[in-house]
Amino acid sequence: MFFRKIAAATAFATLLGSTAYAGCGLSSGNVNILGNEFGAIQAVVSGAKECAGGGVTVEANLTKEHRDLQVAALTANPAQYTAAIVANSSIVPLMNDGLIRPLDDLVAKHGGALQPHQLITIDGKIMAVAFMANAQHLFYRSDILEAAGVGVPSTYADVVAAAKAIEAAGIMDNPVALNTKTGWNLGEEFVNMYMGTGADFFKPGSAEVSINNENGVAALKMLKDLVDVSSPDFLTFDSNATQALWEGGQLALATMWGSRGGGILDDEGSSADVVNSTVLTGAPTLMGDNVASTLWWDGFTISANISDEDAEATFVALMNGVSDDVIKANNDAAVWLSAAYTAGPASAGVAATAAAGANPYPMLPFMGLLHGALGAELSDFLQGNESAEQALSDVEAAYTAAAKEKGFLN
């Protein structure tokens, strides 16, 4: 698959080179893009919208609810959206239901500048074009750590210890945040932490879940230790909430997406004290040298249930959205997979996380069912209402029922 263990930060700069299409070369077609809402994707969509006019329409719906919308929206015939911007996990349900089309012909016709690493190939067919890398990793305030007399954490046990030292010194209450909103975000935090055990999510060669064990308990207990030094509102925290808390000077340590780095390090929405003391570094480990994070790609797919004319217009518009000009104008918005990209402080955390050996999010057809069960079943434990073992049993039962319904298990 697209990401393997990456040994050096410079690996990111070797991928994708693209050239903007003059006028995009289009005379007809309807383009409608569904995707997440943050700076990098907004930049890509803005570039795609440059192709509007002369018989071409380009629209978009960028929303944090995109994962909840995509399957139903692309199941319609014709599909409500001609493209969905996806990541490792969100492409899986679209693949499972046959809702996106192979891109081989479009890549051959319009993607000559793309590098092989960008082409997300599944069962021998190109199903997506990746344009950026991402991972959740540690953000810290150097001034606050210094005031508390603690060093930069390298493990999650260190993060908890640093937070307690900050609280004990009276510097800040609830100094830690993660994206622990009930649902997908909470599920992802467990996935990250379980990666830090080095264990497998499923029994080898099967869809039978394998997290109700000492590794699952260790991952859950560390999440509980972290939310205990976080705000009591932790079950409402998504990326927008944690970024706002950081920019408001209310946090000293946070696990956030690397794609938030550019917005946090710019001179908008925060104070000079916060910006100047914010450092992005690699994700902490949990057990041994196992990095408690997952590597991701973000890329675009094209709907199956649309006309070939709209598919071609959509592909060309999105290629314009990842052109060199767009990348250069939005350099710090993401870790772009582009030869036009220049690495900087905003990319340091993703690069360090990759260099430390973080693994990709599992692109398994049944991983989404486990992720959904995790997001729905872990909140009671984190609120102190049940044991870790009971929470994991609940996850296992919910996943197994869903996997049987989908035919992954007998």
VOVEXDO-111438 format. One record per residue (C-alpha): x, y, z. Coordinates in nm, 4 decimals. Each point is the difference from the previous one (the first is absolute). Example, Ala and Ser with C-alpha at 12.3 -4.5 7.8 and 13.67 -1.06 7.14 Angstrom:
BEGIN
(r (1.2300; -0.4500; 0.7800))
(r (0.1370; 0.3440; -0.0660))
% end
This chain:
BEGIN
(r (0.0000; 0.0000; 0.0000))
(r (0.0880; 0.3638; -0.0179))
(r (0.1763; 0.0363; 0.3323))
(r (0.2635; -0.2277; 0.1323))
(r (0.2311; 0.0857; 0.2845))
(r (0.1793; 0.3156; -0.1062))
(r (0.3567; 0.0391; 0.1178))
(r (0.0542; 0.3708; -0.0544))
(r (-0.2006; 0.3198; -0.0154))
(r (0.1334; 0.0762; -0.3452))
(r (-0.1969; -0.2939; -0.1381))
(r (-0.3088; 0.2188; -0.0036))
(r (0.1560; 0.2441; -0.2452))
(r (0.0725; -0.2594; -0.2662))
(r (-0.3587; -0.0629; -0.1000))
(r (-0.2547; 0.1679; -0.2324))
(r (0.0902; 0.2620; -0.2523))
(r (-0.2884; 0.1613; -0.1865))
(r (-0.0605; 0.2836; -0.2365))
(r (-0.3070; 0.2246; -0.0103))
(r (-0.2142; -0.0324; -0.3079))
(r (-0.0316; 0.3294; -0.1907))
(r (-0.3727; 0.0687; 0.0183))
(r (-0.0282; -0.3652; 0.1032))
(r (-0.0759; -0.0935; -0.3619))
(r (-0.3667; -0.0689; 0.0789))
(r (-0.3128; 0.1065; -0.1876))
(r (-0.2674; -0.2012; 0.1851))
(r (-0.0628; -0.2026; 0.3124))
(r (-0.1381; 0.0292; 0.3508))
(r (0.2364; -0.0325; 0.2955))
(r (-0.1187; -0.0350; 0.3601))
(r (0.2513; -0.0916; 0.2711))
(r (-0.0656; -0.1421; 0.3478))
(r (0.2793; 0.0259; 0.2553))
(r (0.1193; 0.0895; 0.3461))
(r (0.0259; 0.3606; 0.1108))
(r (0.3498; 0.1271; 0.0704))
(r (0.2516; 0.2266; -0.1672))
(r (0.1769; -0.2464; -0.2289))
(r (-0.3179; -0.1415; -0.1504))
(r (-0.1473; 0.3477; -0.0304))
(r (0.3075; 0.0945; -0.2038))
(r (-0.0392; -0.3016; -0.2299))
(r (-0.3659; 0.0759; -0.0576))
(r (0.0751; 0.3668; -0.0675))
(r (0.2466; -0.1130; -0.2669))
(r (-0.2619; -0.2309; -0.1487))
(r (-0.2494; 0.2871; -0.0130))
(r (0.2344; 0.1887; -0.2323))
(r (-0.1276; -0.2382; -0.2692))
(r (-0.3569; 0.1316; 0.0266))
(r (-0.1459; 0.1899; -0.2946))
(r (-0.0379; -0.0601; -0.3701))
(r (-0.2580; -0.2731; 0.0528))
(r (0.1603; -0.1491; 0.3127))
(r (-0.1445; 0.0264; 0.3514))
(r (0.2092; -0.0708; 0.3111))
(r (-0.1629; -0.0236; 0.3423))
(r (0.1010; -0.1507; 0.3333))
(r (-0.1262; -0.0989; 0.3414))
(r (0.2831; 0.0037; 0.2528))
(r (-0.1209; -0.1174; 0.3386))
(r (0.1305; -0.1928; 0.2993))
(r (-0.3031; -0.2282; -0.0508))
(r (0.1270; -0.1166; -0.3407))
(r (0.0537; -0.3611; 0.1119))
(r (-0.3624; -0.0261; 0.1091))
(r (-0.1205; 0.1367; -0.3339))
(r (0.2194; -0.1690; -0.2566))
(r (-0.1524; -0.3478; -0.0368))
(r (-0.3606; 0.1151; -0.0354))
(r (0.0994; 0.2924; -0.2218))
(r (0.2011; -0.2162; -0.2399))
(r (-0.2542; -0.2841; 0.0042))
(r (-0.2565; 0.2224; -0.1738))
(r (-0.0136; -0.0367; -0.3773))
(r (0.1149; 0.2444; -0.1166))
(r (0.2209; 0.0575; 0.3038))
(r (-0.0500; 0.3216; 0.1937))
(r (0.3753; 0.0692; -0.0218))
(r (0.2356; -0.0716; -0.2862))
(r (0.3009; -0.0327; 0.2314))
(r (0.0707; -0.0867; 0.3606))
(r (0.3221; 0.1052; 0.1698))
(r (0.0948; -0.2964; 0.2176))
(r (0.2704; -0.1477; 0.2192))
(r (0.1201; -0.3525; 0.0818))
(r (-0.3135; -0.0893; 0.1940))
(r (-0.2718; 0.1930; -0.1780))
(r (0.0778; -0.1548; -0.3400))
(r (-0.0825; -0.3476; 0.1304))
(r (-0.3824; 0.0246; 0.0203))
(r (-0.0056; 0.1619; -0.3440))
(r (0.2059; -0.2890; -0.1364))
(r (-0.2113; -0.2596; 0.1785))
(r (-0.3199; 0.1314; -0.1623))
(r (0.1477; 0.0645; -0.3460))
(r (-0.0677; 0.3739; 0.0221))
(r (0.3260; 0.1293; -0.1528))
(r (0.1442; -0.0711; -0.3431))
(r (0.3461; -0.1136; -0.1072))
(r (0.2115; 0.2946; -0.1150))
(r (0.2465; -0.1761; -0.2305))
(r (-0.1367; 0.1550; -0.3213))
(r (-0.0203; 0.3486; 0.1490))
(r (0.3516; -0.0257; 0.1432))
(r (0.1289; -0.1123; -0.3393))
(r (-0.1684; 0.2954; -0.1720))
(r (0.0449; 0.2825; 0.2533))
(r (0.2388; -0.1218; 0.2714))
(r (0.3309; -0.0310; -0.1775))
(r (0.1797; 0.2011; 0.2687))
(r (-0.1176; -0.2229; 0.2844))
(r (0.2511; -0.2235; 0.1744))
(r (-0.0691; -0.3713; 0.0591))
(r (0.0022; 0.0537; 0.3793))
(r (-0.3019; 0.2274; -0.0334))
(r (-0.2151; -0.2537; -0.1733))
(r (-0.2037; -0.1926; 0.2543))
(r (-0.0267; -0.3365; -0.1704))
(r (-0.2354; -0.2666; 0.1329))
(r (-0.0327; -0.3386; -0.1694))
(r (0.2007; 0.1328; -0.2945))
(r (-0.2182; 0.3058; -0.0631))
(r (0.0705; 0.3654; 0.0831))
(r (-0.2825; 0.1041; 0.2331))
(r (0.1288; 0.3307; 0.1396))
(r (0.2658; 0.2670; -0.0480))
(r (0.1760; 0.1028; 0.3230))
(r (0.1081; 0.3616; 0.0424))
(r (0.0996; 0.0405; 0.3660))
(r (0.1333; -0.1908; 0.2988))
(r (-0.1364; 0.0248; 0.3500))
(r (0.0345; -0.1455; 0.3478))
(r (-0.0978; 0.0892; 0.3519))
(r (0.2973; 0.0990; 0.2114))
(r (0.1068; 0.2098; 0.2971))
(r (-0.0301; 0.3790; 0.0193))
(r (0.1571; 0.1617; 0.3060))
(r (0.0564; 0.3427; 0.1533))
(r (0.3725; 0.0334; 0.0690))
(r (-0.0494; 0.2917; 0.2398))
(r (-0.2426; -0.1911; 0.2199))
(r (0.2121; -0.3144; 0.0106))
(r (0.2969; 0.2134; 0.0993))
(r (-0.1990; 0.1749; 0.2717))
(r (-0.1078; -0.3384; 0.1387))
(r (0.3548; -0.1331; -0.0129))
(r (-0.0753; -0.2938; -0.2268))
(r (0.1554; -0.1147; -0.3249))
(r (-0.1638; -0.0749; -0.3317))
(r (-0.2026; -0.3231; 0.0352))
(r (0.0999; -0.2945; -0.2154))
(r (-0.2501; -0.2500; 0.1434))
(r (-0.3628; 0.0388; 0.0975))
(r (0.0977; -0.0739; 0.3594))
(r (0.2241; 0.3079; -0.0296))
(r (-0.2959; 0.2047; -0.1311))
(r (-0.2090; -0.0927; 0.3045))
(r (0.2887; 0.0742; 0.2383))
(r (0.0635; 0.3384; -0.1643))
(r (-0.3687; 0.0899; 0.0231))
(r (-0.0103; -0.0839; 0.3689))
(r (0.3112; 0.2122; 0.0587))
(r (-0.1624; 0.2942; -0.1804))
(r (-0.3144; -0.0342; 0.2109))
(r (0.1991; -0.0425; 0.3233))
(r (0.1955; 0.3183; -0.0734))
(r (-0.3263; 0.1922; -0.0381))
(r (0.0882; 0.1014; -0.3566))
(r (-0.3040; -0.1433; -0.1773))
(r (-0.2944; -0.2300; 0.0713))
(r (-0.0927; -0.2750; -0.2458))
(r (0.3103; 0.0580; -0.2153))
(r (-0.0521; -0.2956; -0.2389))
(r (-0.2413; -0.0598; -0.2870))
(r (-0.0552; -0.2736; -0.2566))
(r (-0.2708; -0.0316; -0.2643))
(r (-0.2217; -0.2150; 0.2228))
(r (-0.3463; 0.0944; -0.1241))
(r (-0.2339; -0.2990; 0.0206))
(r (-0.0118; -0.1734; -0.3375))
(r (0.2681; -0.0066; -0.2673))
(r (0.2480; 0.2214; 0.1880))
(r (-0.0075; -0.2107; 0.3164))
(r (0.0352; -0.3158; -0.2066))
(r (0.3069; 0.1452; -0.1696))
(r (0.1628; 0.0854; 0.3344))
(r (-0.0309; -0.3639; 0.1058))
(r (0.1355; -0.1168; -0.3358))
(r (0.3017; 0.2289; 0.0449))
(r (0.0615; -0.1172; 0.3548))
(r (-0.0419; -0.3677; -0.0879))
(r (0.2579; 0.0492; -0.2769))
(r (0.2329; 0.0955; 0.2848))
(r (-0.0233; -0.3550; 0.1391))
(r (0.1322; -0.1543; -0.3216))
(r (-0.2837; -0.2559; 0.0028))
(r (-0.2362; -0.0950; -0.2833))
(r (-0.3653; 0.1049; -0.0015))
(r (-0.1170; -0.3297; -0.1489))
(r (0.1027; -0.3625; 0.0207))
(r (0.2389; -0.0737; -0.2893))
(r (-0.1743; -0.0682; -0.3292))
(r (-0.3482; 0.0637; 0.1337))
(r (-0.2576; 0.2663; 0.0841))
(r (-0.0175; -0.1206; 0.3619))
(r (0.0772; 0.2921; 0.2295))
(r (0.2884; -0.0366; 0.2449))
(r (0.0096; 0.3035; 0.2304))
(r (-0.1696; -0.1381; 0.3127))
(r (0.3324; -0.0783; 0.1641))
(r (0.2773; 0.1558; 0.2061))
(r (0.1008; 0.2237; -0.2914))
(r (-0.3507; 0.1373; -0.0352))
(r (-0.0193; 0.0599; 0.3737))
(r (0.3351; 0.1833; -0.0040))
(r (-0.1132; 0.2218; -0.2874))
(r (-0.3290; 0.0819; 0.1721))
(r (0.1608; 0.0728; 0.3363))
(r (0.2428; 0.2435; -0.1609))
(r (-0.2907; 0.1800; -0.1681))
(r (-0.1689; 0.0209; 0.3399))
(r (0.3148; 0.1467; 0.1572))
(r (0.0103; 0.2619; -0.2774))
(r (-0.3644; 0.1061; 0.0241))
(r (0.0420; 0.0277; 0.3773))
(r (0.2359; 0.2939; -0.0664))
(r (-0.2269; 0.1374; -0.2697))
(r (-0.3181; 0.2062; 0.0195))
(r (-0.3148; -0.1716; 0.1299))
(r (-0.1457; 0.0811; -0.3434))
(r (0.2466; -0.2356; -0.1712))
(r (-0.2755; -0.2033; -0.1684))
(r (-0.0868; 0.3070; -0.2108))
(r (0.3535; 0.0625; -0.1277))
(r (0.0512; -0.0233; -0.3761))
(r (0.2763; 0.1660; -0.2029))
(r (-0.1729; 0.3370; -0.0133))
(r (-0.0467; -0.0015; 0.3775))
(r (0.3581; -0.0974; 0.0841))
(r (0.1435; 0.2560; -0.2415))
(r (-0.2170; 0.2724; 0.1534))
(r (0.1110; -0.0978; 0.3510))
(r (0.3630; 0.0056; -0.1081))
(r (-0.0243; 0.3368; -0.1710))
(r (-0.1823; 0.1328; 0.3058))
(r (0.2992; -0.0870; 0.2194))
(r (-0.1895; -0.2606; 0.2024))
(r (0.2245; -0.2991; -0.0749))
(r (0.3630; -0.0959; 0.0511))
(r (-0.0017; -0.3476; -0.1568))
(r (-0.2269; -0.1414; -0.2691))
(r (-0.0225; -0.2789; -0.2519))
(r (-0.1274; 0.1598; -0.3198))
(r (0.0156; -0.0571; -0.3742))
(r (0.3058; 0.1310; -0.1804))
(r (-0.2331; 0.1713; -0.2461))
(r (-0.0939; 0.2387; 0.2811))
(r (0.3593; 0.1166; 0.0370))
(r (-0.0094; 0.2725; -0.2639))
(r (-0.3099; 0.1602; 0.1476))
(r (0.1401; -0.0147; 0.3528))
(r (0.3391; 0.1435; -0.0963))
(r (-0.1355; 0.2892; -0.2060))
(r (-0.0713; 0.3452; 0.1434))
(r (-0.3780; -0.0327; -0.0007))
(r (-0.2306; -0.0916; 0.2877))
(r (0.2653; -0.0235; 0.2692))
(r (0.2570; 0.2012; 0.1937))
(r (0.3707; 0.0467; -0.0617))
(r (0.0800; -0.1795; 0.3272))
(r (-0.1882; -0.3111; -0.1097))
(r (0.1309; -0.0028; -0.3562))
(r (0.3617; 0.0658; 0.0914))
(r (0.0104; -0.2773; 0.2609))
(r (-0.1901; -0.2658; -0.1961))
(r (0.2105; -0.2919; -0.1213))
(r (-0.1139; -0.2932; -0.2131))
(r (0.1804; -0.3267; 0.0653))
(r (-0.0475; -0.3706; -0.0575))
(r (-0.2739; -0.2110; 0.1529))
(r (0.0914; -0.1538; 0.3371))
(r (0.0467; -0.3729; 0.0464))
(r (-0.1999; -0.2245; 0.2317))
(r (0.1916; -0.3278; 0.0341))
(r (0.3659; -0.0261; -0.0941))
(r (0.0682; 0.1860; -0.3236))
(r (-0.3513; -0.0502; -0.1416))
(r (-0.1310; 0.3360; -0.1214))
(r (-0.3567; 0.0627; 0.1165))
(r (-0.1277; 0.1507; -0.3241))
(r (-0.0966; -0.0923; -0.3548))
(r (0.1252; 0.1351; -0.3295))
(r (-0.2634; 0.1225; -0.2428))
(r (-0.0315; 0.1248; -0.3517))
(r (-0.2747; 0.2297; -0.1213))
(r (-0.1023; -0.0154; -0.3619))
(r (-0.2867; 0.0210; -0.2443))
(r (-0.2286; -0.2614; -0.1470))
(r (-0.2535; 0.0258; -0.2838))
(r (-0.3578; -0.1249; 0.0347))
(r (-0.1124; -0.3061; -0.1921))
(r (-0.3606; 0.1149; -0.0468))
(r (0.0662; 0.3029; -0.2219))
(r (0.0520; 0.0562; -0.3714))
(r (0.3431; -0.0447; -0.1559))
(r (-0.0110; 0.3678; -0.0980))
(r (-0.0474; 0.1118; 0.3604))
(r (0.2652; -0.2470; 0.1170))
(r (0.2563; 0.1446; -0.2390))
(r (-0.0860; 0.3588; 0.0910))
(r (0.0297; -0.0886; 0.3687))
(r (0.3383; -0.1667; -0.0417))
(r (0.1408; 0.2936; -0.1990))
(r (-0.1357; 0.2543; 0.2502))
(r (0.1526; -0.1863; 0.2939))
(r (0.3325; -0.0319; -0.1792))
(r (-0.0116; 0.3784; -0.0265))
(r (-0.0735; 0.0059; 0.3717))
(r (0.3321; -0.1733; 0.0743))
(r (0.2066; 0.1951; -0.2535))
(r (0.3399; 0.1445; 0.0856))
(r (-0.1482; 0.3491; 0.0251))
(r (-0.2552; -0.1130; 0.2603))
(r (0.2643; -0.1854; 0.2016))
(r (0.2400; 0.2949; 0.0019))
(r (-0.2754; 0.2421; 0.1023))
(r (-0.1056; -0.2291; 0.2873))
(r (0.3332; -0.1540; 0.0899))
(r (-0.0543; -0.0064; 0.3760))
(r (-0.3577; -0.1308; -0.0099))
(r (0.1081; -0.3660; -0.0176))
(r (0.2790; -0.2463; -0.0635))
(r (-0.0640; 0.0048; -0.3734))
(r (0.1022; -0.2895; -0.2196))
(r (0.1490; 0.2339; -0.2566))
(r (0.3398; 0.0915; -0.1384))
(r (-0.1174; 0.3614; 0.0422))
(r (-0.0277; -0.0449; 0.3777))
(r (0.2612; 0.1427; 0.2379))
(r (0.0049; -0.1660; 0.3421))
(r (-0.0179; 0.2308; 0.3011))
(r (-0.0972; 0.0114; 0.3710))
(r (-0.3620; -0.0926; -0.0755))
(r (0.1098; -0.3317; -0.1513))
(r (0.2529; -0.0918; 0.2692))
(r (-0.2390; -0.2131; 0.2053))
(r (-0.1266; -0.2109; -0.2896))
(r (0.3532; -0.0494; -0.1312))
(r (0.1300; -0.1013; 0.3448))
(r (-0.2905; -0.2393; 0.0525))
(r (0.0689; -0.1679; -0.3335))
(r (0.3742; -0.0136; 0.0620))
(r (-0.0590; -0.1700; 0.3358))
(r (-0.1728; -0.2893; -0.1770))
(r (-0.3722; 0.0683; 0.0355))
(r (-0.2100; -0.2392; -0.2050))
(r (-0.2847; 0.0835; -0.2388))
(r (-0.3594; -0.0171; 0.1134))
(r (-0.1184; -0.3528; -0.0901))
(r (-0.1781; 0.0025; -0.3378))
(r (-0.2071; -0.3106; 0.0717))
(r (-0.3600; -0.0329; -0.1180))
(r (-0.1203; -0.0697; 0.3554))
(r (0.2157; 0.2581; 0.1838))
(r (-0.2716; 0.2623; -0.0306))
(r (-0.2412; -0.2235; 0.1923))
(r (0.2494; -0.0331; 0.2855))
(r (0.0682; 0.3740; -0.0073))
(r (-0.3726; 0.0706; 0.0260))
(r (-0.0415; -0.2400; 0.2911))
(r (0.2917; 0.1608; 0.1838))
(r (-0.1419; 0.3484; -0.0448))
(r (-0.3386; -0.1068; 0.1333))
(r (0.1014; -0.2218; 0.2924))
(r (0.2991; 0.1576; 0.1781))
(r (-0.1496; 0.3119; 0.1554))
(r (-0.1456; -0.1789; 0.3049))
(r (0.3435; -0.1254; 0.1006))
(r (0.1604; 0.3405; -0.0467))
(r (-0.2694; 0.1522; 0.2217))
(r (0.0710; -0.2580; 0.2700))
(r (-0.3259; -0.1918; -0.0418))
(r (0.1431; -0.3428; -0.0902))
(r (0.3238; -0.1957; -0.0102))
(r (0.2394; -0.0092; -0.2915))
(r (-0.0718; -0.3694; -0.0412))
(r (-0.3753; 0.0611; -0.0210))
(r (0.0478; 0.2820; -0.2508))
(r (0.2106; -0.2250; -0.2224))
(r (-0.2570; -0.2788; 0.0286))
(r (-0.2663; 0.2470; -0.1119))
(r (0.2149; 0.1020; -0.2971))
(r (0.0617; -0.3612; -0.0928))
(r (-0.3719; -0.0831; 0.0132))
(r (-0.1011; 0.3051; -0.2055))
(r (0.2692; -0.0662; -0.2598))
(r (-0.0772; -0.3713; -0.0274))
(r (-0.3692; 0.0667; -0.0569))
(r (0.0781; 0.2557; -0.2709))
(r (0.2623; -0.2230; -0.1654))
(r (-0.2457; -0.2912; -0.0140))
(r (-0.2661; 0.2245; -0.1498))
(r (0.2455; 0.1092; -0.2716))
(r (0.1148; -0.3554; -0.0676))
(r (0.3564; 0.0365; 0.1314))
(r (-0.0645; -0.2571; 0.2733))
(r (-0.2216; -0.3106; 0.0059))
% end
